[in-house]
Amino acid sequence: MPPILDDLDRKILCIIQEDARRSAESIGTEIGLSASAVQRRIARLREDGVITAEVAIVDPKSVGRSLTMIVDVEVERERPELMAVLKRWIAAEPAIQEAWYVTGDGDFVLIVCMRDVEDYDALMQKLVAENLNVRRFRTRVALGTLKRGCAVPIDVG
């Protein structure tokens, strides 16, 4: 059962999704709570699993990873043990930023952040060599980034 969130929890979540480094005092001033009340609420949101991580978002170009690929992966068979192996492989691969198990023509959609086409080709060769259940993959190259983010829309009353 999902945790019950009131409007103050939702306001806090909106604020920290925009800037997780905002002080509890600053948040409290904005929403009408004391800094200690904000800290308690944030601690509860972490404990309840509403807040799953607090990370820095790095510009891929600034670290030499300017090539983003969207990859559709299709598997041969959806046997649970074969799918588990592939899912573990995908989760462990650092170049894969996002991975979605989907319906439709493919089985997975991967967002891959690479240095260049040669690195991408090596990754895909490794994917196929280490996962014999992969039937095929199709690649789209991102020509530009219109929006990138992890913020979840939150309704505040």
C-alpha positions in Angstrom: 0.0 0.0 0.0 1.5 3.4 -1.0 2.2 5.8 1.8 -0.3 8.5 2.5 1.0 12.0 1.5 -0.5 15.2 2.6 -0.1 18.5 0.7 2.9 19.5 2.7 4.7 16.3 1.8 3.8 16.9 -1.8 5.1 20.4 -1.7 8.3 19.2 -0.2 8.7 16.6 -2.9 8.1 19.2 -5.6 10.8 21.4 -4.1 13.5 18.8 -3.6 12.9 17.3 -7.0 13.9 20.7 -8.4 16.9 21.1 -6.0 17.7 18.4 -3.5 20.3 20.7 -1.8 17.7 23.2 -0.6 18.0 23.7 3.1 15.2 22.5 5.4 15.0 26.1 6.6 14.4 27.5 3.1 11.8 24.8 2.3 10.1 25.5 5.6 9.9 29.2 4.9 8.3 28.5 1.5 5.7 26.1 2.7 5.0 27.4 6.3 6.8 24.7 8.4 9.7 24.8 10.8 13.1 23.4 9.6 12.8 20.5 12.0 9.3 19.6 10.8 10.7 19.6 7.2 13.6 17.4 8.2 11.3 14.9 10.0 9.0 14.7 6.9 12.0 14.2 4.5 13.3 11.5 6.8 9.9 9.8 6.8 9.7 10.1 3.0 13.0 8.3 2.7 12.1 5.6 5.2 8.8 5.0 3.4 10.6 4.6 0.1 8.9 7.7 -1.5 12.4 9.2 -2.0 14.5 6.5 -3.5 17.7 8.4 -4.2 19.3 11.9 -4.2 21.8 12.2 -7.0 23.7 14.7 -9.1 22.6 14.9 -12.7 25.7 15.1 -14.9 25.8 16.6 -18.4 26.9 13.6 -20.6 28.8 15.9 -23.0 30.9 17.4 -20.2 32.3 13.9 -19.5 32.8 12.9 -23.1 29.6 10.9 -23.6 27.9 13.0 -26.3 26.2 10.1 -28.2 22.8 8.9 -26.9 21.2 5.9 -28.5 17.7 4.5 -28.0 17.8 0.8 -28.5 14.9 -1.6 -28.9 15.9 -5.2 -27.9 13.9 -8.2 -28.9 14.4 -11.6 -27.2 13.9 -15.1 -28.6 12.0 -16.6 -25.7 10.5 -15.0 -22.6 11.4 -17.9 -20.3 11.8 -16.5 -16.7 15.4 -17.7 -16.2 16.6 -16.3 -19.6 14.8 -12.9 -18.9 16.4 -12.8 -15.4 19.9 -13.2 -16.9 19.3 -10.4 -19.4 17.7 -8.1 -16.9 20.8 -8.5 -14.5 23.1 -7.8 -17.4 21.3 -4.7 -18.4 21.1 -3.5 -14.8 24.9 -4.0 -14.3 26.0 -2.2 -17.5 27.0 1.4 -16.6 26.5 2.8 -20.2 22.8 2.0 -20.0 21.2 4.9 -18.4 17.6 3.7 -18.5 16.0 0.4 -19.3 12.3 -0.3 -19.8 10.6 -3.7 -20.1 7.9 -3.0 -22.6 5.0 -4.3 -24.7 5.0 -3.9 -28.5 7.5 -4.9 -31.2 10.5 -5.2 -28.8 10.8 -6.4 -25.3 13.2 -3.7 -23.9 13.9 -0.1 -24.6 17.4 1.0 -23.5 18.8 4.5 -23.3 22.5 4.2 -23.9 25.1 7.0 -23.3 28.3 6.4 -25.3 31.5 8.2 -26.3 31.3 7.2 -30.0 29.9 4.7 -32.5 32.8 2.3 -32.0 32.1 2.1 -28.2 28.4 1.5 -29.0 29.2 -1.2 -31.4 31.4 -3.0 -28.9 28.7 -2.7 -26.3 26.1 -4.3 -28.6 28.5 -7.1 -29.6 29.0 -7.8 -25.9 25.2 -7.7 -25.3 24.6 -10.3 -28.0 27.6 -12.5 -27.1 26.7 -12.6 -23.4 23.0 -12.9 -23.9 22.2 -15.7 -26.4 18.5 -15.0 -25.9 18.7 -11.6 -27.7 17.1 -12.1 -31.1 17.9 -8.6 -32.5 18.2 -5.0 -31.6 17.3 -1.8 -33.4 19.1 1.5 -32.8 18.0 5.1 -33.0 20.5 7.9 -32.6 19.3 10.9 -30.6 20.0 14.0 -32.7 19.4 16.4 -29.8 18.0 16.5 -26.3 14.7 18.3 -25.9 14.1 17.3 -22.3 16.0 15.2 -19.8 15.0 14.6 -16.2 13.7 12.4 -13.5 11.1 14.6 -11.8 7.8 12.9 -11.2 4.7 15.2 -11.6 3.1 15.7 -8.2 -0.4 17.0 -7.7 -0.5 19.6 -4.9 -3.9 20.7 -3.7 
